[in-house]
Every structure is written in C-alpha cells, then in structure tokens.
Amino acid sequence: MIIVLQDCRTGNYLDEMGGWTSCVQHARDFKSSAEAMNARCRLQVAEATLIFRFEREGYSIRVPLEPLKGQAMPGPVRVPAFAEGPRC
C-alpha cells in the first residue's frame, strides 16, 4: 500500500522534496496516514485528499479531508472518480 497526499485545488501530489508533482508515481509515499496529515497541516493545504493506493490489487481508496480550521471550503468537495493524473 502506498499513501499519498493530493491538493484538491490543483490536483497535484506532494513529492519527496516537499514540492508538488502532477505524476502520482513521483508522489511521496508516506509511512502512515498520521504522517501525511501532519505534512498537510504543516504545509497548510486547505483542501486535501489522502489516497491509499493498492497497486498490486489495482485500486485506490480516496479519503477527502475536512478543511483546515479557519479555512472554509466553497461548496462540496470535488472527488474525481479514480482519476489520479497522468501516468509517467
């Protein structure tokens, strides 16, 4: 299982260097969801999704996160159906 953090506003994924990438294969693989949540708070990503990727099994579980405290979300959460960006 691979755990990645996606910024819902841009569709990009957090990478190993602390930047953002549009390619899910270059996204940082967090050791735990708690580690991903801490990174999200540290980086102040207002709208985020945790993605649990099960590559061998061929599926992903997307978990939209509540907005950070003090940051309202404009309307419903946008969650694309299994779309994870371009394959690299």
Biopython code that builds the backbone (N, CA, C, O; Angstrom):
import numpy as np
from Bio.PDB.StructureBuilder import StructureBuilder

atoms = [
    (1, "MET", "N", (0.851, -1.184, 0.000)),
    (1, "MET", "CA", (0.000, 0.000, 0.000)),
    (1, "MET", "C", (0.893, 1.241, 0.000)),
    (1, "MET", "O", (1.916, 1.302, 0.681)),
    (2, "ILE", "N", (0.469, 2.215, -0.782)),
    (2, "ILE", "CA", (1.161, 3.497, -0.867)),
    (2, "ILE", "C", (0.186, 4.571, -0.408)),
    (2, "ILE", "O", (-0.983, 4.553, -0.795)),
    (3, "ILE", "N", (0.652, 5.505, 0.412)),
    (3, "ILE", "CA", (-0.186, 6.599, 0.903)),
    (3, "ILE", "C", (0.357, 7.901, 0.341)),
    (3, "ILE", "O", (1.515, 8.247, 0.573)),
    (4, "VAL", "N", (-0.486, 8.630, -0.407)),
    (4, "VAL", "CA", (-0.076, 9.914, -0.978)),
    (4, "VAL", "C", (-1.057, 11.007, -0.571)),
    (4, "VAL", "O", (-2.200, 10.735, -0.203)),
    (5, "LEU", "N", (-0.585, 12.244, -0.644)),
    (5, "LEU", "CA", (-1.383, 13.419, -0.300)),
    (5, "LEU", "C", (-1.611, 14.239, -1.567)),
    (5, "LEU", "O", (-0.661, 14.603, -2.259)),
    (6, "GLN", "N", (-2.871, 14.524, -1.863)),
    (6, "GLN", "CA", (-3.218, 15.297, -3.051)),
    (6, "GLN", "C", (-3.851, 16.620, -2.651)),
    (6, "GLN", "O", (-4.723, 16.667, -1.783)),
    (7, "ASP", "N", (-3.403, 17.697, -3.294)),
    (7, "ASP", "CA", (-4.012, 19.019, -3.135)),
    (7, "ASP", "C", (-5.201, 19.070, -4.086)),
    (7, "ASP", "O", (-5.020, 19.011, -5.303)),
    (8, "CYS", "N", (-6.419, 19.178, -3.548)),
    (8, "CYS", "CA", (-7.624, 19.139, -4.381)),
    (8, "CYS", "C", (-7.750, 20.363, -5.285)),
    (8, "CYS", "O", (-8.372, 20.288, -6.345)),
    (9, "ARG", "N", (-7.178, 21.460, -4.885)),
    (9, "ARG", "CA", (-7.298, 22.684, -5.697)),
    (9, "ARG", "C", (-6.506, 22.590, -6.992)),
    (9, "ARG", "O", (-6.922, 23.131, -8.016)),
    (10, "THR", "N", (-5.352, 21.898, -6.952)),
    (10, "THR", "CA", (-4.505, 21.799, -8.146)),
    (10, "THR", "C", (-4.522, 20.410, -8.760)),
    (10, "THR", "O", (-4.224, 20.251, -9.943)),
    (11, "GLY", "N", (-4.870, 19.397, -7.964)),
    (11, "GLY", "CA", (-4.805, 18.019, -8.425)),
    (11, "GLY", "C", (-3.419, 17.417, -8.301)),
    (11, "GLY", "O", (-3.221, 16.251, -8.643)),
    (12, "ASN", "N", (-2.449, 18.195, -7.815)),
    (12, "ASN", "CA", (-1.072, 17.724, -7.695)),
    (12, "ASN", "C", (-0.853, 16.949, -6.402)),
    (12, "ASN", "O", (-1.640, 17.044, -5.460)),
    (13, "TYR", "N", (0.233, 16.177, -6.379)),
    (13, "TYR", "CA", (0.593, 15.327, -5.255)),
    (13, "TYR", "C", (1.878, 15.842, -4.614)),
    (13, "TYR", "O", (2.768, 16.334, -5.307)),
    (14, "LEU", "N", (1.974, 15.727, -3.293)),
    (14, "LEU", "CA", (3.195, 16.121, -2.603)),
    (14, "LEU", "C", (4.303, 15.154, -2.983)),
    (14, "LEU", "O", (4.100, 13.940, -2.975)),
    (15, "ASP", "N", (5.488, 15.692, -3.321)),
    (15, "ASP", "CA", (6.605, 14.823, -3.701)),
    (15, "ASP", "C", (7.617, 14.713, -2.563)),
    (15, "ASP", "O", (7.444, 15.325, -1.510)),
    (16, "GLU", "N", (8.660, 13.940, -2.778)),
    (16, "GLU", "CA", (9.674, 13.672, -1.746)),
    (16, "GLU", "C", (10.459, 14.924, -1.338)),
    (16, "GLU", "O", (10.975, 14.992, -0.223)),
    (17, "MET", "N", (10.551, 15.904, -2.225)),
    (17, "MET", "CA", (11.332, 17.110, -1.956)),
    (17, "MET", "C", (10.511, 18.220, -1.302)),
    (17, "MET", "O", (11.034, 19.300, -1.029)),
    (18, "GLY", "N", (9.232, 17.959, -1.051)),
    (18, "GLY", "CA", (8.378, 18.975, -0.449)),
    (18, "GLY", "C", (7.702, 19.866, -1.464)),
    (18, "GLY", "O", (7.015, 20.822, -1.103)),
    (19, "GLY", "N", (7.896, 19.556, -2.740)),
    (19, "GLY", "CA", (7.222, 20.281, -3.812)),
    (19, "GLY", "C", (5.999, 19.492, -4.257)),
    (19, "GLY", "O", (5.522, 18.599, -3.557)),
    (20, "TRP", "N", (5.506, 19.845, -5.436)),
    (20, "TRP", "CA", (4.288, 19.212, -5.939)),
    (20, "TRP", "C", (4.530, 18.658, -7.331)),
    (20, "TRP", "O", (5.280, 19.236, -8.118)),
    (21, "THR", "N", (3.895, 17.540, -7.627)),
    (21, "THR", "CA", (4.027, 16.889, -8.928)),
    (21, "THR", "C", (2.644, 16.479, -9.439)),
    (21, "THR", "O", (1.750, 16.150, -8.659)),
    (22, "SER", "N", (2.491, 16.506, -10.748)),
    (22, "SER", "CA", (1.226, 16.061, -11.340)),
    (22, "SER", "C", (1.222, 14.551, -11.567)),
    (22, "SER", "O", (0.192, 13.981, -11.928)),
    (23, "CYS", "N", (2.354, 13.908, -11.360)),
    (23, "CYS", "CA", (2.504, 12.474, -11.618)),
    (23, "CYS", "C", (2.447, 11.685, -10.308)),
    (23, "CYS", "O", (3.323, 11.826, -9.455)),
    (24, "VAL", "N", (1.429, 10.871, -10.158)),
    (24, "VAL", "CA", (1.245, 10.122, -8.915)),
    (24, "VAL", "C", (2.423, 9.171, -8.645)),
    (24, "VAL", "O", (2.711, 8.874, -7.485)),
    (25, "GLN", "N", (3.098, 8.697, -9.681)),
    (25, "GLN", "CA", (4.247, 7.815, -9.484)),
    (25, "GLN", "C", (5.433, 8.536, -8.838)),
    (25, "GLN", "O", (6.320, 7.885, -8.285)),
    (26, "HIS", "N", (5.460, 9.860, -8.901)),
    (26, "HIS", "CA", (6.541, 10.643, -8.284)),
    (26, "HIS", "C", (6.136, 11.221, -6.935)),
    (26, "HIS", "O", (6.893, 11.977, -6.325)),
    (27, "ALA", "N", (4.958, 10.870, -6.476)),
    (27, "ALA", "CA", (4.466, 11.385, -5.194)),
    (27, "ALA", "C", (5.193, 10.720, -4.031)),
    (27, "ALA", "O", (5.672, 9.590, -4.133)),
    (28, "ARG", "N", (5.259, 11.443, -2.939)),
    (28, "ARG", "CA", (5.853, 10.909, -1.716)),
    (28, "ARG", "C", (4.976, 9.794, -1.167)),
    (28, "ARG", "O", (3.753, 9.926, -1.116)),
    (29, "ASP", "N", (5.598, 8.704, -0.760)),
    (29, "ASP", "CA", (4.899, 7.583, -0.140)),
    (29, "ASP", "C", (5.056, 7.733, 1.378)),
    (29, "ASP", "O", (6.131, 7.486, 1.924)),
    (30, "PHE", "N", (3.982, 8.137, 2.047)),
    (30, "PHE", "CA", (4.026, 8.317, 3.490)),
    (30, "PHE", "C", (4.001, 6.971, 4.201)),
    (30, "PHE", "O", (3.384, 6.020, 3.722)),
    (31, "LYS", "N", (4.672, 6.897, 5.341)),
    (31, "LYS", "CA", (4.702, 5.665, 6.134)),
    (31, "LYS", "C", (3.365, 5.404, 6.814)),
    (31, "LYS", "O", (3.014, 4.258, 7.096)),
    (32, "SER", "N", (2.617, 6.483, 7.077)),
    (32, "SER", "CA", (1.319, 6.345, 7.749)),
    (32, "SER", "C", (0.418, 7.509, 7.365)),
    (32, "SER", "O", (0.880, 8.532, 6.859)),
    (33, "SER", "N", (-0.876, 7.336, 7.615)),
    (33, "SER", "CA", (-1.804, 8.434, 7.353)),
    (33, "SER", "C", (-1.546, 9.590, 8.314)),
    (33, "SER", "O", (-1.747, 10.746, 7.942)),
    (34, "ALA", "N", (-1.107, 9.307, 9.540)),
    (34, "ALA", "CA", (-0.791, 10.369, 10.506)),
    (34, "ALA", "C", (0.350, 11.242, 9.991)),
    (34, "ALA", "O", (0.315, 12.463, 10.142)),
    (35, "GLU", "N", (1.360, 10.622, 9.385)),
    (35, "GLU", "CA", (2.476, 11.383, 8.814)),
    (35, "GLU", "C", (1.986, 12.277, 7.674)),
    (35, "GLU", "O", (2.418, 13.424, 7.555)),
    (36, "ALA", "N", (1.093, 11.761, 6.845)),
    (36, "ALA", "CA", (0.533, 12.545, 5.741)),
    (36, "ALA", "C", (-0.301, 13.710, 6.271)),
    (36, "ALA", "O", (-0.234, 14.817, 5.739)),
    (37, "MET", "N", (-1.085, 13.458, 7.320)),
    (37, "MET", "CA", (-1.904, 14.520, 7.916)),
    (37, "MET", "C", (-1.023, 15.617, 8.521)),
    (37, "MET", "O", (-1.336, 16.801, 8.405)),
    (38, "ASN", "N", (0.062, 15.227, 9.157)),
    (38, "ASN", "CA", (0.992, 16.215, 9.720)),
    (38, "ASN", "C", (1.600, 17.078, 8.621)),
    (38, "ASN", "O", (1.735, 18.291, 8.788)),
    (39, "ALA", "N", (1.969, 16.463, 7.498)),
    (39, "ALA", "CA", (2.520, 17.217, 6.367)),
    (39, "ALA", "C", (1.469, 18.174, 5.818)),
    (39, "ALA", "O", (1.781, 19.319, 5.488)),
    (40, "ARG", "N", (0.260, 17.726, 5.720)),
    (40, "ARG", "CA", (-0.835, 18.572, 5.222)),
    (40, "ARG", "C", (-1.004, 19.812, 6.103)),
    (40, "ARG", "O", (-1.138, 20.923, 5.590)),
    (41, "CYS", "N", (-0.998, 19.626, 7.421)),
    (41, "CYS", "CA", (-1.145, 20.753, 8.351)),
    (41, "CYS", "C", (0.057, 21.684, 8.287)),
    (41, "CYS", "O", (-0.097, 22.905, 8.291)),
    (42, "ARG", "N", (1.257, 21.104, 8.229)),
    (42, "ARG", "CA", (2.486, 21.902, 8.168)),
    (42, "ARG", "C", (2.516, 22.773, 6.910)),
    (42, "ARG", "O", (2.960, 23.920, 6.951)),
    (43, "LEU", "N", (2.040, 22.218, 5.794)),
    (43, "LEU", "CA", (2.046, 22.939, 4.514)),
    (43, "LEU", "C", (0.795, 23.784, 4.297)),
    (43, "LEU", "O", (0.699, 24.514, 3.310)),
    (44, "GLN", "N", (-0.171, 23.684, 5.225)),
    (44, "GLN", "CA", (-1.415, 24.455, 5.141)),
    (44, "GLN", "C", (-2.169, 24.201, 3.835)),
    (44, "GLN", "O", (-2.593, 25.142, 3.165)),
    (45, "VAL", "N", (-2.335, 22.924, 3.478)),
    (45, "VAL", "CA", (-3.102, 22.544, 2.287)),
    (45, "VAL", "C", (-4.574, 22.553, 2.686)),
    (45, "VAL", "O", (-5.038, 21.654, 3.387)),
    (46, "ALA", "N", (-5.303, 23.571, 2.240)),
    (46, "ALA", "CA", (-6.689, 23.782, 2.678)),
    (46, "ALA", "C", (-7.609, 22.635, 2.278)),
    (46, "ALA", "O", (-8.374, 22.141, 3.106)),
    (47, "GLU", "N", (-7.548, 22.210, 1.033)),
    (47, "GLU", "CA", (-8.396, 21.124, 0.531)),
    (47, "GLU", "C", (-7.490, 19.982, 0.095)),
    (47, "GLU", "O", (-6.719, 20.113, -0.856)),
    (48, "ALA", "N", (-7.590, 18.865, 0.799)),
    (48, "ALA", "CA", (-6.683, 17.748, 0.518)),
    (48, "ALA", "C", (-7.427, 16.421, 0.543)),
    (48, "ALA", "O", (-8.494, 16.278, 1.141)),
    (49, "THR", "N", (-6.817, 15.468, -0.129)),
    (49, "THR", "CA", (-7.319, 14.102, -0.152)),
    (49, "THR", "C", (-6.156, 13.165, 0.144)),
    (49, "THR", "O", (-5.071, 13.317, -0.418)),
    (50, "LEU", "N", (-6.383, 12.193, 1.030)),
    (50, "LEU", "CA", (-5.427, 11.105, 1.215)),
    (50, "LEU", "C", (-5.812, 10.001, 0.250)),
    (50, "LEU", "O", (-6.987, 9.658, 0.123)),
    (51, "ILE", "N", (-4.830, 9.452, -0.421)),
    (51, "ILE", "CA", (-5.082, 8.371, -1.358)),
    (51, "ILE", "C", (-4.272, 7.157, -0.915)),
    (51, "ILE", "O", (-3.050, 7.217, -0.784)),
    (52, "PHE", "N", (-4.974, 6.068, -0.692)),
    (52, "PHE", "CA", (-4.346, 4.802, -0.344)),
    (52, "PHE", "C", (-4.351, 3.967, -1.618)),
    (52, "PHE", "O", (-5.403, 3.518, -2.072)),
    (53, "ARG", "N", (-3.164, 3.763, -2.192)),
    (53, "ARG", "CA", (-3.055, 3.047, -3.470)),
    (53, "ARG", "C", (-2.617, 1.604, -3.239)),
    (53, "ARG", "O", (-1.590, 1.344, -2.613)),
    (54, "PHE", "N", (-3.403, 0.687, -3.747)),
    (54, "PHE", "CA", (-3.081, -0.735, -3.685)),
    (54, "PHE", "C", (-2.735, -1.160, -5.108)),
    (54, "PHE", "O", (-3.596, -1.631, -5.851)),
    (55, "GLU", "N", (-1.481, -0.991, -5.476)),
    (55, "GLU", "CA", (-1.084, -1.186, -6.868)),
    (55, "GLU", "C", (-1.221, -2.632, -7.321)),
    (55, "GLU", "O", (-1.707, -2.881, -8.425)),
    (56, "ARG", "N", (-0.808, -3.588, -6.503)),
    (56, "ARG", "CA", (-0.932, -4.995, -6.895)),
    (56, "ARG", "C", (-2.373, -5.401, -7.131)),
    (56, "ARG", "O", (-2.694, -6.155, -8.050)),
    (57, "GLU", "N", (-3.237, -4.871, -6.262)),
    (57, "GLU", "CA", (-4.661, -5.220, -6.361)),
    (57, "GLU", "C", (-5.376, -4.384, -7.413)),
    (57, "GLU", "O", (-6.464, -4.748, -7.861)),
    (58, "GLY", "N", (-4.771, -3.260, -7.813)),
    (58, "GLY", "CA", (-5.322, -2.435, -8.886)),
    (58, "GLY", "C", (-6.422, -1.475, -8.487)),
    (58, "GLY", "O", (-7.298, -1.178, -9.299)),
    (59, "TYR", "N", (-6.402, -0.977, -7.247)),
    (59, "TYR", "CA", (-7.415, 0.002, -6.864)),
    (59, "TYR", "C", (-6.848, 0.995, -5.854)),
    (59, "TYR", "O", (-5.785, 0.778, -5.272)),
    (60, "SER", "N", (-7.582, 2.089, -5.662)),
    (60, "SER", "CA", (-7.217, 3.134, -4.711)),
    (60, "SER", "C", (-8.428, 3.493, -3.867)),
    (60, "SER", "O", (-9.571, 3.370, -4.307)),
    (61, "ILE", "N", (-8.159, 3.936, -2.659)),
    (61, "ILE", "CA", (-9.203, 4.468, -1.788)),
    (61, "ILE", "C", (-8.875, 5.936, -1.551)),
    (61, "ILE", "O", (-7.784, 6.273, -1.088)),
    (62, "ARG", "N", (-9.829, 6.806, -1.872)),
    (62, "ARG", "CA", (-9.643, 8.253, -1.735)),
    (62, "ARG", "C", (-10.446, 8.735, -0.527)),
    (62, "ARG", "O", (-11.639, 8.458, -0.404)),
    (63, "VAL", "N", (-9.766, 9.463, 0.363)),
    (63, "VAL", "CA", (-10.407, 9.970, 1.573)),
    (63, "VAL", "C", (-10.292, 11.494, 1.583)),
    (63, "VAL", "O", (-9.229, 12.030, 1.897)),
    (64, "PRO", "N", (-11.384, 12.202, 1.239)),
    (64, "PRO", "CA", (-11.362, 13.666, 1.307)),
    (64, "PRO", "C", (-11.238, 14.096, 2.773)),
    (64, "PRO", "O", (-11.907, 13.546, 3.648)),
    (65, "LEU", "N", (-10.382, 15.074, 3.024)),
    (65, "LEU", "CA", (-10.164, 15.552, 4.385)),
    (65, "LEU", "C", (-10.964, 16.823, 4.647)),
    (65, "LEU", "O", (-11.209, 17.617, 3.739)),
    (66, "GLU", "N", (-11.358, 16.998, 5.880)),
    (66, "GLU", "CA", (-12.049, 18.217, 6.287)),
    (66, "GLU", "C", (-11.121, 19.410, 6.059)),
    (66, "GLU", "O", (-9.901, 19.262, 6.136)),
    (67, "PRO", "N", (-11.681, 20.591, 5.779)),
    (67, "PRO", "CA", (-10.828, 21.769, 5.601)),
    (67, "PRO", "C", (-10.091, 22.072, 6.893)),
    (67, "PRO", "O", (-10.563, 21.753, 7.984)),
    (68, "LEU", "N", (-8.929, 22.693, 6.755)),
    (68, "LEU", "CA", (-8.175, 23.092, 7.940)),
    (68, "LEU", "C", (-8.980, 24.102, 8.739)),
    (68, "LEU", "O", (-9.752, 24.875, 8.172)),
    (69, "LYS", "N", (-8.807, 24.097, 10.029)),
    (69, "LYS", "CA", (-9.551, 25.007, 10.906)),
    (69, "LYS", "C", (-9.334, 26.448, 10.451)),
    (69, "LYS", "O", (-8.207, 26.879, 10.206)),
    (70, "GLY", "N", (-10.445, 27.181, 10.343)),
    (70, "GLY", "CA", (-10.369, 28.576, 9.924)),
    (70, "GLY", "C", (-10.377, 28.777, 8.426)),
    (70, "GLY", "O", (-10.304, 29.914, 7.959)),
    (71, "GLN", "N", (-10.465, 27.697, 7.655)),
    (71, "GLN", "CA", (-10.495, 27.801, 6.202)),
    (71, "GLN", "C", (-11.754, 27.121, 5.698)),
    (71, "GLN", "O", (-11.863, 25.895, 5.722)),
    (72, "ALA", "N", (-12.689, 27.913, 5.249)),
    (72, "ALA", "CA", (-13.962, 27.367, 4.754)),
    (72, "ALA", "C", (-13.785, 26.856, 3.337)),
    (72, "ALA", "O", (-13.015, 27.414, 2.556)),
    (73, "MET", "N", (-14.501, 25.796, 3.014)),
    (73, "MET", "CA", (-14.484, 25.267, 1.658)),
    (73, "MET", "C", (-15.665, 25.822, 0.882)),
    (73, "MET", "O", (-16.790, 25.807, 1.381)),
    (74, "PRO", "N", (-15.432, 26.309, -0.326)),
    (74, "PRO", "CA", (-16.525, 26.834, -1.133)),
    (74, "PRO", "C", (-17.302, 25.729, -1.826)),
    (74, "PRO", "O", (-16.938, 25.312, -2.925)),
    (75, "GLY", "N", (-18.360, 25.252, -1.199)),
    (75, "GLY", "CA", (-19.190, 24.232, -1.830)),
    (75, "GLY", "C", (-18.740, 22.822, -1.503)),
    (75, "GLY", "O", (-17.908, 22.616, -0.619)),
    (76, "PRO", "N", (-19.297, 21.842, -2.223)),
    (76, "PRO", "CA", (-18.994, 20.442, -1.934)),
    (76, "PRO", "C", (-17.568, 20.066, -2.313)),
    (76, "PRO", "O", (-16.937, 20.726, -3.139)),
    (77, "VAL", "N", (-17.073, 19.006, -1.704)),
    (77, "VAL", "CA", (-15.743, 18.502, -2.014)),
    (77, "VAL", "C", (-15.769, 17.854, -3.385)),
    (77, "VAL", "O", (-16.668, 17.073, -3.696)),
    (78, "ARG", "N", (-14.785, 18.179, -4.198)),
    (78, "ARG", "CA", (-14.668, 17.587, -5.522)),
    (78, "ARG", "C", (-13.777, 16.352, -5.425)),
    (78, "ARG", "O", (-12.608, 16.456, -5.054)),
    (79, "VAL", "N", (-14.318, 15.199, -5.753)),
    (79, "VAL", "CA", (-13.547, 13.959, -5.703)),
    (79, "VAL", "C", (-13.689, 13.248, -7.037)),
    (79, "VAL", "O", (-14.704, 12.597, -7.287)),
    (80, "PRO", "N", (-12.667, 13.365, -7.911)),
    (80, "PRO", "CA", (-12.752, 12.675, -9.191)),
    (80, "PRO", "C", (-12.810, 11.162, -8.984)),
    (80, "PRO", "O", (-12.154, 10.636, -8.085)),
    (81, "ALA", "N", (-13.567, 10.478, -9.785)),
    (81, "ALA", "CA", (-13.714, 9.029, -9.669)),
    (81, "ALA", "C", (-12.472, 8.338, -10.234)),
    (81, "ALA", "O", (-12.341, 8.169, -11.446)),
    (82, "PHE", "N", (-11.573, 7.945, -9.350)),
    (82, "PHE", "CA", (-10.385, 7.158, -9.658)),
    (82, "PHE", "C", (-9.377, 7.879, -10.540)),
    (82, "PHE", "O", (-8.337, 7.295, -10.844)),
    (83, "ALA", "N", (-9.621, 9.103, -10.965)),
    (83, "ALA", "CA", (-8.668, 9.841, -11.780)),
    (83, "ALA", "C", (-7.502, 10.246, -10.895)),
    (83, "ALA", "O", (-7.695, 10.931, -9.891)),
    (84, "GLU", "N", (-6.300, 9.833, -11.255)),
    (84, "GLU", "CA", (-5.125, 10.123, -10.444)),
    (84, "GLU", "C", (-4.048, 10.804, -11.266)),
    (84, "GLU", "O", (-2.863, 10.647, -10.969)),
    (85, "GLY", "N", (-4.411, 11.530, -12.258)),
    (85, "GLY", "CA", (-3.426, 12.235, -13.046)),
    (85, "GLY", "C", (-2.772, 11.351, -14.102)),
    (85, "GLY", "O", (-3.086, 10.167, -14.217)),
    (86, "PRO", "N", (-1.867, 11.937, -14.863)),
    (86, "PRO", "CA", (-1.240, 11.202, -15.964)),
    (86, "PRO", "C", (-0.287, 10.128, -15.458)),
    (86, "PRO", "O", (0.345, 10.277, -14.413)),
    (87, "ARG", "N", (-0.198, 9.066, -16.205)),
    (87, "ARG", "CA", (0.793, 8.018, -15.912)),
    (87, "ARG", "C", (2.127, 8.455, -16.482)),
    (87, "ARG", "O", (2.177, 8.998, -17.586)),
    (88, "CYS", "N", (3.198, 8.232, -15.761)),
    (88, "CYS", "CA", (4.526, 8.658, -16.223)),
    (88, "CYS", "C", (5.308, 7.485, -16.783)),
    (88, "CYS", "O", (6.447, 7.654, -17.218)),
]
sb = StructureBuilder()
sb.init_structure("model")
sb.init_model(0)
sb.init_chain("A")
sb.init_seg("    ")
for serial, (resi, resn, name, xyz) in enumerate(atoms, 1):
    if name == "N":
        sb.init_residue(resn, " ", resi, " ")
    sb.init_atom(name, np.array(xyz, "f"), 0.0, 1.0, " ", f" {name:<3s}", serial, name[0])
structure = sb.get_structure()
